[in-house]
Amino acid sequence: MPEARILDGKKVAAEIREEVRIEANLFFEKHGIRPRIVFVLVGENPASEVYVRNKGFAAEEAGFSHETIKLSANTKEEELLEFIRQLNEDRATHGLLVQFPLPKQMREERVIELLAPEKDVDGFNPLNAGRLSIGKGDYFAPCTPSGVIELLARSGIEVSGKHAVIVGRSNLVGKPLALLLAQKNSKANAVATIAHTGAGTRLGEITRQADILIAAMGMPLAITADMVSEGAVVVDVGINRIEDVTKKSGFRLVGDVDYENVKKKASSITPVPGGIGPMTIALLLKNTLTAAERQCSANVSLRPQ
């Protein structure tokens, strides 16, 4: 069997970002304002700073208005919550993203619950999560799972009727991705199974049943070739740093999948980096544009009346 086709997340993400840029310009022509997203960064986590900076660059490129609010690591929880309340009520702000993780004195669940659902472009608020679970109403799905769906669809991967196994049960990726894959629409309609390391020695038995195998465990190189069936589509959501003395940095980035060996069995596979990562940012922009359109065109609020 030939080596797997590479699912190029960079290329597909670039297509989405160009579509968003064009739509954002049309939005400006119609409303006289730019879609606006505000990033809130608490503390000095180097990885978080890079993520937020890259999201800001992407927003700029798309023609959005954006701002990053930086708060010190010793900021009190109530101070952060007050910032969020103000941004919730700011009509000029369409999208609001608080970068996690937060300092230990802050409870992420309080922040998530306070975010205005109509501005929660990361799709974490319980109302967004609830509407996703029932598949009804206006909501935002988390960007990484949405990115997986878009990459499969735009790569011509048939999902309907296929058995999709997601290894990982997080609220960020595993659970919402299973819900999206199971929805009855042209991009989904799969039979979705959530597996995880709690399966122990049976995990490989479960993953080998997958037509589409999605790794979202946060464990480097955990999905090995013997866990993948011949011809499966493999999507690697993980991104991990492992030591590599041959690199100047002393490390290299790998996914949750043993890429070099699995690509010999899979029909299609995503690389790390360059697979799902770029899709996540592209879907964040798409969600922000949707938020701006809902708020400005129809004055739609996702909050219960």
Backbone torsions as a table, in degrees:
resi	resn	phi	psi	omega
1	MET	NA	132.1	178.7
2	PRO	-65.0	158.7	178.4
3	GLU	-63.2	157.0	-173.4
4	ALA	-63.0	149.4	168.9
5	ARG	-69.6	136.3	-179.7
6	ILE	-88.3	123.7	176.6
7	LEU	-85.4	107.6	-170.1
8	ASP	-85.5	95.2	-179.9
9	GLY	-65.8	-32.9	179.1
10	LYS	-61.9	-45.3	-177.6
11	LYS	-66.0	-47.4	-178.4
12	VAL	-66.3	-40.4	178.1
13	ALA	-62.1	-38.7	178.4
14	ALA	-62.7	-37.7	177.5
15	GLU	-62.9	-45.1	-179.8
16	ILE	-64.7	-43.0	-178.7
17	ARG	-63.7	-35.4	176.9
18	GLU	-68.9	-39.7	176.0
19	GLU	-60.8	-43.2	179.7
20	VAL	-65.0	-41.3	179.6
21	ARG	-59.5	-43.6	179.4
22	ILE	-64.4	-45.4	179.8
23	GLU	-65.5	-35.4	178.8
24	ALA	-65.6	-36.1	176.8
25	ASN	-67.6	-39.2	176.0
26	LEU	-64.7	-38.9	177.1
27	PHE	-60.6	-42.8	179.4
28	PHE	-64.0	-42.3	179.2
29	GLU	-62.0	-34.5	-177.7
30	LYS	-79.8	-41.0	-171.7
31	HIS	-110.1	-13.9	180.0
32	GLY	77.0	11.3	178.5
33	ILE	-136.5	162.0	177.3
34	ARG	-97.7	145.3	169.1
35	PRO	-55.3	136.3	-174.1
36	ARG	-126.2	131.1	175.8
37	ILE	-124.2	139.3	177.8
38	VAL	-116.3	129.0	176.4
39	PHE	-103.6	135.8	176.8
40	VAL	-114.7	121.4	-177.0
41	LEU	-120.7	121.5	-177.8
42	VAL	-113.0	124.4	178.9
43	GLY	89.4	-169.0	-174.3
44	GLU	-128.0	53.5	175.5
45	ASN	-78.5	115.6	-175.1
46	PRO	-57.5	-41.4	-179.9
47	ALA	-64.5	-42.6	179.3
48	SER	-63.0	-39.0	179.1
49	GLU	-62.6	-40.3	177.9
50	VAL	-65.5	-44.9	-179.5
51	TYR	-59.0	-46.8	-177.2
52	VAL	-67.5	-39.8	178.4
53	ARG	-61.6	-43.1	178.9
54	ASN	-65.2	-38.0	177.2
55	LYS	-66.0	-37.2	176.8
56	GLY	-64.4	-42.9	177.0
57	PHE	-59.6	-43.0	-179.0
58	ALA	-64.8	-41.1	178.5
59	ALA	-63.0	-42.0	179.0
60	GLU	-61.3	-45.9	-178.3
61	GLU	-62.7	-32.4	-179.1
62	ALA	-80.8	-4.6	-179.3
63	GLY	85.1	19.8	178.5
64	PHE	-85.5	157.6	163.6
65	SER	-88.0	138.3	-179.4
66	HIS	-149.9	158.3	178.7
67	GLU	-150.1	143.1	173.7
68	THR	-113.5	120.4	176.8
69	ILE	-98.4	119.3	-178.8
70	LYS	-105.3	126.6	178.0
71	LEU	-117.0	148.3	-177.8
72	SER	-70.4	159.5	-177.6
73	ALA	-65.1	-22.9	-179.7
74	ASN	-96.0	13.8	175.1
75	THR	-59.7	137.4	178.4
76	LYS	-75.1	150.6	-178.8
77	GLU	-55.6	-43.3	-177.0
78	GLU	-65.1	-31.4	176.7
79	GLU	-64.6	-44.1	177.4
80	LEU	-62.4	-44.4	-179.5
81	LEU	-61.5	-35.9	178.9
82	GLU	-67.6	-38.5	174.8
83	PHE	-58.6	-44.6	-178.0
84	ILE	-64.6	-41.8	177.8
85	ARG	-58.0	-43.7	-179.3
86	GLN	-64.3	-42.7	180.0
87	LEU	-69.7	-33.1	174.9
88	ASN	-57.7	-37.0	-175.8
89	GLU	-92.2	-6.2	-178.6
90	ASP	-79.3	110.0	-175.8
91	ARG	-66.3	-20.6	-179.3
92	ALA	-79.4	-15.4	-179.5
93	THR	-98.4	119.3	-178.1
94	HIS	-97.3	-34.6	-179.6
95	GLY	-126.6	142.9	-177.2
96	LEU	-136.0	125.4	-178.2
97	LEU	-131.0	120.1	173.2
98	VAL	-98.4	120.6	-176.7
99	GLN	-77.5	125.8	176.0
100	PHE	-99.8	155.9	4.2
101	PRO	-79.1	160.4	177.0
102	LEU	-102.0	160.8	174.6
103	PRO	-57.7	157.0	-170.8
104	LYS	-61.8	-22.7	-179.0
105	GLN	-79.7	-2.3	-178.6
106	MET	-112.2	139.8	179.1
107	ARG	-98.7	116.9	-176.9
108	GLU	-60.5	-34.6	-178.0
109	GLU	-64.3	-33.5	178.2
110	ARG	-67.3	-41.3	178.8
111	VAL	-63.5	-47.1	-178.7
112	ILE	-60.7	-42.1	-178.4
113	GLU	-69.1	-27.2	-177.9
114	LEU	-83.2	-26.3	-178.7
115	LEU	-55.4	130.0	175.8
116	ALA	-60.2	122.9	-176.3
117	PRO	-54.9	-34.4	-178.0
118	GLU	-73.9	-13.0	177.6
119	LYS	-111.0	-2.6	-176.4
120	ASP	-80.4	74.6	-173.0
121	VAL	-73.3	-7.8	172.7
122	ASP	-86.1	-12.5	175.4
123	GLY	71.9	32.4	-176.6
124	PHE	-96.8	-26.0	-176.7
125	ASN	-56.4	142.2	-177.8
126	PRO	-56.3	-31.0	178.9
127	LEU	-69.3	-41.8	175.1
128	ASN	-62.8	-43.7	179.5
129	ALA	-63.3	-39.4	-179.8
130	GLY	-67.3	-42.2	179.3
131	ARG	-68.6	-33.8	173.4
132	LEU	-62.2	-41.4	-175.9
133	SER	-64.3	-31.9	178.8
134	ILE	-99.2	-8.7	176.3
135	GLY	68.9	29.4	-178.2
136	LYS	-135.4	152.6	177.6
137	GLY	83.5	174.7	176.2
138	ASP	-82.6	131.1	179.0
139	TYR	-157.7	169.0	172.7
140	PHE	-115.6	128.5	173.9
141	ALA	-89.8	149.2	177.8
142	PRO	-54.2	146.5	-168.9
143	CYS	-69.2	-37.8	-178.3
144	THR	-67.1	-49.9	175.4
145	PRO	-58.5	-40.3	177.9
146	SER	-63.4	-35.5	177.5
147	GLY	-64.9	-37.4	176.7
148	VAL	-62.1	-47.0	-179.6
149	ILE	-59.5	-45.7	-178.7
150	GLU	-66.1	-40.4	-179.5
151	LEU	-63.8	-42.8	178.3
152	LEU	-63.4	-45.9	-177.6
153	ALA	-63.3	-46.8	-175.5
154	ARG	-77.5	-11.6	175.7
155	SER	-95.2	3.3	177.8
156	GLY	74.0	23.3	178.1
157	ILE	-82.7	121.2	178.6
158	GLU	-73.1	123.6	-177.3
159	VAL	-108.0	-34.5	-174.9
160	SER	-57.7	127.1	177.6
161	GLY	80.6	-6.7	-179.0
162	LYS	-83.5	155.4	176.5
163	HIS	-90.8	112.2	178.4
164	ALA	-103.4	123.6	177.4
165	VAL	-111.1	122.2	177.1
166	ILE	-105.1	121.8	177.4
167	VAL	-96.8	101.4	-175.7
168	GLY	141.0	135.4	-174.1
169	ARG	-123.7	24.7	-178.1
170	SER	-70.1	157.7	175.2
171	ASN	-72.2	-18.3	-178.4
172	LEU	-81.4	-38.8	-174.6
173	VAL	-128.0	-62.7	-168.9
174	GLY	-56.2	-55.6	-176.7
175	LYS	-65.7	-51.4	-179.9
176	PRO	-64.4	-32.1	179.1
177	LEU	-66.5	-39.7	176.8
178	ALA	-60.7	-41.2	179.2
179	LEU	-65.4	-42.9	179.4
180	LEU	-64.7	-42.1	-179.2
181	LEU	-65.7	-30.6	-177.1
182	ALA	-85.1	-10.6	-179.3
183	GLN	-62.9	149.6	-178.6
184	LYS	-90.4	85.9	176.3
185	ASN	-152.4	176.8	-171.8
186	SER	-67.7	-19.0	-179.1
187	LYS	-99.0	-1.1	-172.6
188	ALA	-137.8	-123.7	-179.9
189	ASN	68.4	31.7	178.0
190	ALA	-89.6	164.1	167.2
191	VAL	-90.1	109.8	-171.0
192	ALA	-104.6	131.7	177.0
193	THR	-123.0	132.8	172.8
194	ILE	-98.8	122.7	174.3
195	ALA	-118.7	167.3	179.9
196	HIS	-163.9	175.9	-174.6
197	THR	-65.9	-14.4	176.0
198	GLY	-64.4	-15.3	177.5
199	ALA	-71.6	-15.3	177.4
200	GLY	61.1	-132.2	-176.2
201	THR	-69.4	-11.7	179.5
202	ARG	-86.4	-4.2	-175.6
203	LEU	-59.5	-45.2	179.5
204	GLY	-61.0	-36.5	177.5
205	GLU	-60.2	-38.4	-178.8
206	ILE	-75.2	-45.2	-176.8
207	THR	-66.4	-29.4	179.4
208	ARG	-70.4	-12.3	176.6
209	GLN	-83.2	-7.4	-171.8
210	ALA	-81.0	131.9	164.8
211	ASP	-77.8	-36.4	177.2
212	ILE	-126.6	117.8	-177.5
213	LEU	-112.2	123.9	-177.7
214	ILE	-118.6	120.4	-178.3
215	ALA	-99.3	119.2	179.4
216	ALA	-142.9	55.2	-172.8
217	MET	-99.7	-26.2	-173.4
218	GLY	74.5	29.6	-179.7
219	MET	-128.1	115.2	-174.2
220	PRO	-60.1	129.6	172.4
221	LEU	58.3	29.2	-174.5
222	ALA	-74.7	-30.3	179.5
223	ILE	-90.1	109.4	-177.0
224	THR	-100.1	168.4	-174.0
225	ALA	-59.2	-34.5	-178.4
226	ASP	-71.0	-8.5	179.7
227	MET	-96.2	1.1	-173.2
228	VAL	-120.1	134.7	177.6
229	SER	-80.5	153.4	177.9
230	GLU	-58.5	129.5	175.4
231	GLY	83.8	4.8	179.5
232	ALA	-69.8	152.8	169.6
233	VAL	-89.6	128.2	-176.1
234	VAL	-119.7	123.4	179.2
235	VAL	-115.6	123.4	-176.8
236	ASP	-107.5	108.5	179.9
237	VAL	-87.9	-20.3	-174.1
238	GLY	-71.2	151.3	170.4
239	ILE	-145.1	118.5	-172.9
240	ASN	-134.5	147.9	174.1
241	ARG	-96.0	129.3	173.1
242	ILE	-127.9	153.2	-176.9
243	GLU	-64.9	137.7	177.4
244	ASP	-151.1	103.4	-174.8
245	VAL	-70.4	-13.8	179.1
246	THR	-79.6	-11.9	-179.3
247	LYS	-96.4	144.9	178.5
248	LYS	-59.9	-36.4	-179.9
249	SER	-73.9	-19.7	-177.5
250	GLY	89.3	0.9	179.1
251	PHE	-149.4	167.7	172.2
252	ARG	-139.1	161.0	-179.5
253	LEU	-95.1	132.8	175.2
254	VAL	-135.7	163.4	177.3
255	GLY	-94.0	-163.9	175.2
256	ASP	-85.2	-7.2	-176.8
257	VAL	-108.4	139.6	172.7
258	ASP	-74.3	82.2	-168.2
259	TYR	-55.4	-49.1	-173.0
260	GLU	-60.7	-35.1	-179.5
261	ASN	-90.4	-36.6	-178.3
262	VAL	-68.7	-33.3	-177.9
263	LYS	-64.3	-16.0	178.0
264	LYS	-78.3	-15.8	-179.9
265	LYS	-110.5	-30.0	-175.5
266	ALA	-75.4	156.9	173.4
267	SER	-86.7	-33.3	177.0
268	SER	-145.0	149.6	-177.7
269	ILE	-154.3	148.4	174.9
270	THR	-94.7	140.8	176.2
271	PRO	-84.4	165.1	171.4
272	VAL	-135.7	119.8	-3.8
273	PRO	-78.3	-179.8	175.9
274	GLY	98.5	7.5	179.6
275	GLY	-107.6	-95.1	-175.6
276	ILE	-80.5	-27.0	-179.2
277	GLY	-52.0	-53.8	178.7
278	PRO	-62.1	-30.4	179.6
279	MET	-66.9	-35.0	-179.3
280	THR	-60.7	-45.9	179.8
281	ILE	-67.6	-39.5	178.6
282	ALA	-60.1	-41.7	-179.7
283	LEU	-73.0	-27.6	173.8
284	LEU	-62.7	-43.3	177.4
285	LEU	-63.7	-42.6	-179.8
286	LYS	-62.7	-42.4	177.9
287	ASN	-63.5	-40.0	-179.2
288	THR	-65.6	-41.4	176.6
289	LEU	-62.4	-43.1	177.4
290	THR	-60.9	-41.9	178.7
291	ALA	-60.7	-44.4	179.6
292	ALA	-63.9	-41.7	179.7
293	GLU	-63.9	-43.1	179.5
294	ARG	-63.6	-44.2	-175.4
295	GLN	-72.7	-36.0	-175.4
296	CYS	-91.2	-36.2	-175.1
297	SER	-84.2	-46.0	-173.9
298	ALA	-114.4	-3.7	-177.2
299	ASN	54.4	39.4	-177.6
300	VAL	-82.0	132.2	173.2
301	SER	-114.7	138.4	177.6
302	LEU	-85.8	-6.7	-177.1
303	ARG	-74.0	144.9	178.1
304	PRO	-61.0	140.6	179.7
305	GLN	-90.8	NA	NA
